[in-house]
Amino acid sequence: MMMANNIRPEPPAKTGERLLDVRGLTIEIETRSGPATIVDGIDLHVDKGETLGIVGESGCGKSLTMLSMMRLLPNKIKVTKGEANFAGRDLQKMSNSDLRKVRGGDVGFIFQDPMTSLNPVMRIGQQLAEPLIYHRGMSKADARKRAGELLKLVGIPGAEDRLDAYPHELSGGMRQRVMIAIGLACNPQLLIADEPTTALDVTIQAQIVDLVKDLRDKLGMSVVWITHDLALIAGLVDRINVLYAGTVVEDAPVDALFANPSHPYTQGLLASIPKLSDERSTRLSSIGGTPPEPGRRPKGCPFAPRCPLAEAICHERVPSLEGLGQNGAHRVACFVAQRKLEAA
Amino acid sequence: MSVVPMTTTPIEIEPPVSLWRDAWHRLRRNKLAVFGLAVVVILAFTALLGPYLTPYDFLSQDLNSRNLGPSLSHLFGTDDLGRDVFSRVVYGTRTAFLVAIVVTFIAVVIGVTLGALAGFFGGWLDRIVMWLTDMTMSIPNLLLVVVINASLKTPIASWMESRYLATLNPFYRETIWVDFLLVFGSMALISWPPYARLVRAQVLSIRSRPYITAAQALGLTNRIILMRYVVPNALGPLIVAVSAGLGTAMVLESAFSFLGVGVNPPTPSWGNMISDGLRVWQHYPHLLAAPAAVLGLASVAFSFLGDGLNDALNPRGAK
């Protein structure tokens, strides 16, 4: 059932060309006591054909960044600064009708909860056909045919017979496959998967990860995979951005991150993954404390209050993301890690 | 490289069932709801086919056979003017259905429009609509209807009469429509707020559901999202409310007619028949019993049907 994917078929060509380039995006939420910053000047980018993993604990702004980038958030949450360029165009400044063409057309979304992300009163074939009719101008019959192909593509047994099913007739894993099919309907250049496996069983999680991996290689698109499960995406992504309290604290190629986690937060995250080789009596490692609440961010490094290595400077100034080593592909926002490297 | 297969064994696929058919199956299993539906259907046909079912005209008096008890020639007996009570009850059904349907229709149109706009756009529009709703609901229903009828009926009737005398146009002579218009208008005026509240709450809750965000992420327009995603999902509770609302409107119409602020005699209404019957019930109980029983039956039937629809359309709540 599971596929051991030792040899990657053909990795999509990585041209180094920026597909998505988010710069200094700041997101604020209106609260009773005034606006509070949730995401603070985040920078991230995805190249063509690249798969980026965004990792961080709940509430660190992972999903928020992606949703607000596409202007999909309620009115109370606002992007106050920064830009999000997709294929060279700023999504924040785009007209609503242009933005609608990007949504679903160039950028596909897969959401966290397949149970509630499908319209319960619409047959799945129709939900699949909707973006095809709207973005590709297909006729209803063509869209239906393509919808059947898409269901087959995501591995739903009896695909064509399933077109007339309602979401409640499918299991969670099947629904998530349908969501993926909808996200892929218009052959997007970028697929944003927002914790697509959180609501699923562990075995189904692995199937979904393998499915996305397969489809990515087949269709040659870029993927942003948001998760709080580092281990799950290790075999899927090219690069990982670790988010903490709405900022990127470490940006590294996946191998470098696992081999040499440099930010104390990343180290904490990796240490908290249980290993089969651990002694039974070993306590699971955890990071003490909780992330700062929006509106109560510390003055310096946002992680400083929980950081075992924090120094005086960490409480005073915010570290910027600086490249480590020769080529600068591994970047970290930590005074201590940066100094250690300089000393070495 | 093929896509990961879900499983190697073929899966038996049940034929897909639509939500509505599913709901119908659930409704049929509910005995009370089926009873309610049957009664409602019978009453509706009675109202529709009224003139063909009644052996007598509802107005024709036979002073030789006054206050007769039920018999084969007069199923429900006759009243103090010798009118056939069965015929009057049948015509009362017409009145009840006419008033209930028209009033509910107007109330639903007003309520759904205001509620959907308020829920969808929020902000000041929402505040104004909700303020209007609360204000209307805070006024006692009967009081409002009495005030409207008392203050408008006489002036309009006398204006009509003066127009008739001035123009001799027969249009101005027929005052029964004024009656109905006032009843429709005043009842619709007090009936819309619950629909507005319901639809607003529905739209608010549906708006924040993940599948709406998912639809937006697909680049669909607000219009498509509203028509295909929001409205169909709000329909279930609205159908339930309308079914219950029809029954309420019938009772309300009877209540107003009973008090003399609704449909005026000689137009038959269950309410004014009950009112007439009440004065002589010790001597001629059938004059009270017949219209009261039918009114009670109708009210119970609509509420059973409403409950059954509620369970059928919201299976998550019922299971």
Contacts between the chains, C-beta under 8 A, distances in Angstrom:
chain1	res1	chain2	res2	distance
A	1	B	4	7.7
A	1	B	5	7.4
A	1	B	7	6.9
A	1	B	8	7.6
A	2	B	4	7.4
A	3	B	4	5.2
A	9	B	1	4.6
A	67	B	213	7.5
A	70	B	217	6.6
A	72	B	213	5.8
A	72	B	216	5.5
A	72	B	217	5.8
A	74	B	208	7.5
A	99	B	219	7.7
A	100	B	219	4.1
A	100	B	220	7.4
A	100	B	221	6.7
A	101	B	219	6.2
A	102	B	219	7.1
A	103	B	216	6.9
A	103	B	217	5.5
A	103	B	218	6.5
A	103	B	219	3.7
A	104	B	217	6.5
A	104	B	218	3.7
A	104	B	219	3.6
A	104	B	220	7.4
A	105	B	219	5.9
A	109	B	214	6.9
A	109	B	217	4.0
A	109	B	218	7.7
A	111	B	210	5.8
A	111	B	213	7.2
A	111	B	214	5.7
A	111	B	217	7.7
A	112	B	210	7.7
A	113	B	210	5.8
A	116	B	209	6.2
A	116	B	210	4.5
A	116	B	211	6.4
A	117	B	210	4.4
A	117	B	211	5.4
A	117	B	213	7.7
A	117	B	214	4.6
A	118	B	211	5.7
A	118	B	214	7.3
A	119	B	211	4.8
A	119	B	215	7.0
A	119	B	228	7.5
A	119	B	229	5.3
A	119	B	232	8.0
A	119	B	233	7.3
A	120	B	19	7.5
A	120	B	211	7.4
A	120	B	233	6.8
A	121	B	19	5.7
A	121	B	232	4.6
A	121	B	233	5.8
A	122	B	228	6.9
A	122	B	229	7.7
A	122	B	232	7.5
A	123	B	16	7.3
A	130	B	215	7.9
A	130	B	218	6.4
A	130	B	220	6.5
A	130	B	224	7.8
A	130	B	228	7.9
A	131	B	218	4.8
A	131	B	219	6.8
A	131	B	220	7.7
A	134	B	218	7.6
A	134	B	219	6.7
A	134	B	220	6.2
A	134	B	224	7.6
A	135	B	219	6.4
A	153	B	3	6.4
A	154	B	3	6.8
A	155	B	3	4.5
A	155	B	4	5.8
A	155	B	5	5.6
A	155	B	6	5.3
A	156	B	6	6.7
A	157	B	5	7.8
A	157	B	6	5.5
A	157	B	7	6.8
A	157	B	10	6.9
A	157	B	11	5.1
A	158	B	10	7.7
A	158	B	11	6.5
A	158	B	13	5.0
A	161	B	13	5.2
A	162	B	13	7.2
A	164	B	16	4.5
A	165	B	16	4.6
A	166	B	16	6.5
A	166	B	17	7.7
A	166	B	18	7.3
A	166	B	19	6.3
A	169	B	14	7.4
A	169	B	16	6.3
A	169	B	17	7.7
A	173	B	6	7.6
A	174	B	6	7.4
A	177	B	6	7.7
A	179	B	214	7.6
A	182	B	214	7.8
A	182	B	218	6.9
A	207	B	4	5.5
A	207	B	6	7.5
A	210	B	4	4.9
A	211	B	3	6.2
A	211	B	4	5.4
A	214	B	1	6.1
A	214	B	2	7.9
A	214	B	3	5.4
A	214	B	4	6.7
A	215	B	3	7.2
A	217	B	1	7.0
A	218	B	1	7.1
